Amino acid sequence: MSITFNETTRIFTLTTAHTTYQMQADAKGYLLHLYYGARTAGEMDYLLNYADRGFSGNPDSAGSDRTYSLDALPQEYPSLGTGDFRNYAVNIQNGDGSQCCNLVYISHKITSGKYALNGLPAVRASEDEAETLEIILADPVTKVELHLLYGVLEKEDIITRSVVIKNAGESQIIIKKAQSACLDFLHGDYDLIQFYGRHAMERNLERVPVSHGSIRIGSRRGSSSHQHNPGVILAGKNTTEDSGSCYGMLFVYSGNFLAEAEKDQYNQTRIQMGLTDELFEYPLAAGAGFTAPEVILSYTNKGLAKLSQQYHHCIMNHICQGKYVHENRPVLINSWEAAYFDFTGDTIVELAKQAKELGIDMVVMDDGWFGKRNDDNSSLGDWYVNEEKLGGTLANLIQRVNAEGVKFGIWIEPEMVSEDSDLYREHPDWAIAIPGRRPIRSRNQLILDFSRKEVRDEIFKHICDVLDQGNVEYIKWDMNRSMADVYGQKVTYDYVLGVYDFLEKLTRRYPDILIEGCSGGGGRFDAGMLYYTPQIWCSDNTDAINRTRIQYGTSFFYPVAAMGSHVSAVPNHQTGRVTSMHTRGVAAMSGTFGYELNPALLSVEEKAEIRTQLAKYREHQELIREGSYYRLSDPFQDEISAWMVVSENQEQALVSVVRLSAEANAPATYVTLKGLAEDTFYLDKTTGKVYPGAALMEAGILLPVAGQEYEAYQIVLQKVEEK
C-alpha cells in the first residue's frame, strides 16, 4: 500500500516510487508535518524540536508546557487563531465575528483510487494507479470540519492535495482564506523558482532566495494570468537541471491564486499554494460545503529536469483527456496573422487551397466571422454567423473548405460581451459590473457573468447552434481581458467553476473536436484548462527568438504537447524581427506545430521550406509529443537556446538549437546532450557521423560555424549497434 497509518504513533506515511511524505496526529490532536523528500524507512517524528520560545503562544491543550507552540512546530494545515503567527492556510470568520479555527484530528479514511472534486478539474487515476487518504480535522467549538484530501500516484511520484470545508455548525461562517497545500521544512536553505511575465512575454524564470519574511506571488485578475503562472518550485541552493532536491507545487485552477514562501524566525521554511485571500470571501451556510482546487506536489533529488518530466507525464496521462492527447494532431494554419478581421468566405477558401498545396491539414477561421464584427469594438456575444461577410452560410463555407481536402476550425470567445452587441442591449445585467458604477473596459469588451447558470446556458446554446452547422473539427477558445469589476464575495471563484461547467458540457457534447485554450496567448496557461483543452496557445508573441524563452519557462511544468506553437511571417508582427523560415520552424516544433501567415505572400523557396518542415515534423511528431524532454541551455543567459527529446527506449533523439546572438570570430559552440544510453552509439542521420552516447553527454557535440544571425539546427540521432 502507498498509504499507511500507525495506530500507536498516529503517523501517516505516504509512499511513492522514490519519495516519502509523513505527518502525525500528535497527542494533543494537532496534525504535524514531519517529512517530505527522498524515500526512506522508519518514522520521522524524532525531527521535532520542542523548546520554550518567547512570544510564541501555547495552545490551551499544552497546559503549562511552554515548549509546545504551533508558532514553531511544522504543521500540515496551519490555521489562523492557534498561536501560529506565520502564513496560514485557512482563515474562518465565525458567526460571532471572530476569526479562529482550532483544528484537531477526528478521523481518517484510506481508499483505493483517486478522489474527485465536485465541479473542479483534478488529477484522474484508476483504482490500481492511486490511493486516497482523507483526514478529518474539526474545530470543537464551531464544529467546522476540514477534510484534507491526499491522492497518491505511486508510480508517478505524484501526491495531490485538496481541502473540503464543511460547516457542521449552526451559524453561517465566512471562508476568508483557503489554501490547498502547505509544506513545512524544519531546516534547509532554499530558492524559490517562479515564472513571471506579461502579455506576449509569459513565463520568464526567476530564481530568488527564500529569505526571512514572505514572498507572495499570484493573480487577482480573475484568471491565472500572464503575470504569474500557478506553478512554483522550491529548490536547494545547489540544485541544477541534473542534480539536487526540488519540490514542485502546481495549482489545477484557472483563476485567482496565491503562492507564499516564508522563512521564519527559526530558519524554518513554509511554502503553500491555493486560492488568494484577496477578492475572496465565501459565505458558507450551516450544512454547506466548499471545495478548494487541487495542488499537484512532486519531489525529486535528481534535479529540475527530472521534476519537469514527472509533471509532464502526470499532465499527459492524468490531466489531459480525450482522443487527441496521445494522437497526432492536425497541423493548422490560422487566419489571424494572415488576414486579421479583413476576410471573406473566399479568403478562407483560398487559404484552404494554399494549405492543401503545402500539405497543411486544417484552416482555422479566427476572430471576425460573427455579428457585425470587423474590428474588436463590437459583436462579442452575438454568436450568429455574418453570412453577408462570408458570402453564404457557415455550412457552405465548411463544405467548400473540406472539398479542398482540408479540415475546418473556428475561433470563439464565449466569456465576453461587447457593449455594441445585440446581447448586451438585451441583457446588460449579464455583464460583470459593480452596481452603481460604470464598468472597467479592456479591449473595449466586458465579461459575461459565468457564475450565473442562465448566462452560461444561453451562450452555450448559441455556440452549439454554430458548431452544429457543419464539420467543425477544432475550436480556439479565447479570453482577452482580466476581471476588474468584482461585485461580490463569491464571484471570482464561482466564475471559474462556471467556465469549467461550460467546458465540461462542451467536451461531452463534442468529444471529437480538438479544443485549444487561449487567453491573449498564455494568460490562462494552467493545469485546470488543460483538463478540458489538451493544448493552449503558448503566447501571442510568435517571434522565434522570444518563443525560445517563453517555451523554456513553460517547459518546467507543462509538456511540449500542450504548447501551441506556430511559424509566423517576418518581419514578426510583434517584434519586427527577421528570422529564417528554418529557424522559425525549429522553434515551433517545440510545440503543437502550425502556421500564422499568408502563404500567397511566400516565395517559392519559402514554400519549399514549409514542405520540408512538415515532412520532418510528421516524421518526429510522436517523439516530440511522447519523448522525455531535456533543457540543454538557459536562453536567458546563454548564447544559444537548446533542448532535446528522447524516446522512452533511448533509441531516438531530436536535438534542437537556436542561436540567440552573432559575433565576429566567435568561439566554438558545443552542446552537451542528455538522456541518451551511455553504453551505445548514435548515428547523426544528417551528417552520417556516429558518436558514443557517453561522449555526447560528457563532451557534447560541436555546432557548425554560424553563417548568419539566429541560425538554427536540428540533429536527429538514431541508436546503432556499434560504431
VENFENPE-V507078 format. One record per backbone hydrogen bond with DSSP energy under -0.5 kcal/mol. CO is the residue of the C=O (numbers start at 0). NH is the residue of the N-H. Records with the same first field share a line. If there is no record, write none. Layout:
CO = NH ; NH
This chain:
1 = 14
3 = 12
4 = 6
5 = 9 ; 10
9 = 24
10 = 5
11 = 22
12 = 3 ; 14
13 = 20
17 = 38
18 = 15
19 = 36
20 = 13
21 = 33 ; 34
22 = 11
23 = 25 ; 31
25 = 28
28 = 104
29 = 25 ; 31
30 = 75 ; 76
31 = 23
34 = 21
36 = 19
43 = 46
44 = 47
50 = 52
51 = 53
52 = 55
54 = 56
56 = 70
58 = 61
59 = 62
61 = 64
63 = 65
64 = 67
65 = 52
66 = 50 ; 68
68 = 71 ; 72
73 = 32
77 = 88 ; 89
78 = 81
79 = 100
82 = 84
88 = 178
89 = 79
90 = 175 ; 176
91 = 93 ; 99
92 = 173
93 = 96
97 = 93 ; 99
100 = 102
101 = 139
103 = 137
106 = 135
108 = 133
110 = 131
116 = 119
119 = 116
124 = 113
125 = 128 ; 129
126 = 112
129 = 112
130 = 151
131 = 110
132 = 134 ; 149
133 = 108
134 = 136 ; 147
135 = 105 ; 106
136 = 145
137 = 103 ; 139
138 = 142
142 = 167
143 = 138
144 = 165
145 = 136 ; 147
146 = 148 ; 163
147 = 134
148 = 161
149 = 132 ; 151
150 = 152 ; 159
151 = 130 ; 153
152 = 156 ; 157
153 = 16 ; 156
156 = 298
157 = 152
158 = 296
159 = 150
160 = 294
161 = 148
162 = 164 ; 291
163 = 146 ; 165
164 = 289
165 = 144 ; 167
166 = 286
172 = 283
173 = 92 ; 175
174 = 281
176 = 90
177 = 274
180 = 272
182 = 270
184 = 268
188 = 236
189 = 209
190 = 192 ; 234
191 = 193 ; 207
192 = 232
193 = 195 ; 205
194 = 228
195 = 203
197 = 200
200 = 197
203 = 195
205 = 193 ; 207
207 = 191
208 = 210
210 = 262
212 = 262
213 = 215
214 = 260
216 = 258
218 = 256
220 = 482
222 = 220
225 = 202
226 = 196
228 = 230
229 = 250
231 = 248
232 = 192 ; 234
233 = 246
234 = 190
235 = 238
239 = 303
240 = 304 ; 305
242 = 239
243 = 302
244 = 235
245 = 299
246 = 233
247 = 297
248 = 231
249 = 295
250 = 252 ; 526
251 = 293
253 = 223
256 = 218
257 = 273
258 = 216
259 = 271
260 = 214
261 = 263 ; 269
262 = 212
263 = 266
267 = 263
268 = 184
269 = 261
270 = 182
271 = 259
272 = 179 ; 180
273 = 257
280 = 282
281 = 174
283 = 172
284 = 287
287 = 166
289 = 164 ; 291
293 = 251
294 = 160 ; 296
295 = 249
296 = 158
297 = 247
299 = 245
300 = 243
302 = 306
303 = 307
304 = 308
305 = 309
306 = 310
307 = 311
308 = 312
309 = 313
310 = 314
311 = 315
312 = 316
313 = 317 ; 318
314 = 318 ; 319
317 = 123
321 = 324
323 = 326
329 = 331
330 = 360 ; 361
331 = 594
332 = 363
334 = 338 ; 339
335 = 339
338 = 341
340 = 342
343 = 347
344 = 348
345 = 349
346 = 350
347 = 351
348 = 352
349 = 353
350 = 354
351 = 355
352 = 356
353 = 357
354 = 358 ; 359
360 = 406
361 = 332
362 = 364 ; 408
363 = 334 ; 365
364 = 410
368 = 385
369 = 372
371 = 373
374 = 377
378 = 381
379 = 417
380 = 382
381 = 383
383 = 370
384 = 386
385 = 389
386 = 390 ; 391
388 = 344
392 = 396
393 = 397
394 = 398
395 = 399
396 = 400
397 = 401
398 = 402
399 = 403
400 = 403 ; 405
401 = 404
406 = 362
407 = 472 ; 473
408 = 364
409 = 475
411 = 477
412 = 415
414 = 447
416 = 445
418 = 420
419 = 378
420 = 424
421 = 425
422 = 426
426 = 429
427 = 430
429 = 448
432 = 434
433 = 436
441 = 444
444 = 441
445 = 416
446 = 431
447 = 449
448 = 451
450 = 452
451 = 455
452 = 456
453 = 457
454 = 458
455 = 459
456 = 460
457 = 461
458 = 462
459 = 463
460 = 464
461 = 465
462 = 466
463 = 467
465 = 468
466 = 469 ; 471
469 = 471
470 = 407
472 = 513
473 = 409
474 = 476 ; 515
475 = 411 ; 477
476 = 517
481 = 483
483 = 485
484 = 486
488 = 280
489 = 492 ; 493
490 = 494
491 = 495
492 = 496
493 = 497
494 = 498
495 = 499
496 = 500
497 = 501
498 = 502
499 = 503
500 = 504
501 = 505
502 = 506
503 = 507
504 = 508
505 = 509
507 = 510
509 = 512
510 = 322
511 = 513
512 = 514
513 = 474
514 = 516 ; 534
515 = 476
516 = 536
518 = 522
519 = 521 ; 539
520 = 518
521 = 524
522 = 224
523 = 525
525 = 529
526 = 530
528 = 531 ; 532
531 = 533
534 = 516
535 = 563
539 = 541
542 = 546
543 = 547
544 = 548
545 = 548 ; 549
546 = 550
547 = 551
548 = 552
549 = 553
550 = 554
552 = 555
553 = 556 ; 557
558 = 561
559 = 562
561 = 535 ; 563
562 = 564 ; 591
563 = 537
564 = 593
566 = 595
571 = 575
576 = 571 ; 578
579 = 583
580 = 584
581 = 585
582 = 586
583 = 587
584 = 588
586 = 589
588 = 590
590 = 592
591 = 564
592 = 331
593 = 566
594 = 333
595 = 568
596 = 598
597 = 600
598 = 601
602 = 606
603 = 607
604 = 608
605 = 609
606 = 610
607 = 611
608 = 612
609 = 613
610 = 614
611 = 615
612 = 616
613 = 617
614 = 618
615 = 619
616 = 620
619 = 623
620 = 624
621 = 625
622 = 626
627 = 645
629 = 631 ; 643
632 = 634
633 = 636 ; 637
638 = 659 ; 660
639 = 641
640 = 657
641 = 631 ; 632
642 = 655
643 = 629
644 = 653
645 = 627
646 = 649
650 = 718
651 = 646
652 = 716
653 = 644
654 = 714
655 = 642
656 = 712
657 = 640
662 = 665
668 = 702
670 = 672 ; 700
675 = 677
676 = 679
677 = 693
679 = 692
680 = 719
681 = 683 ; 690
682 = 684 ; 717
683 = 687
688 = 683
690 = 681
691 = 695
692 = 696
693 = 697
694 = 698 ; 699
695 = 672
700 = 670
707 = 710
710 = 658
712 = 656
713 = 715
714 = 654 ; 716
715 = 684
716 = 652
717 = 682
719 = 680
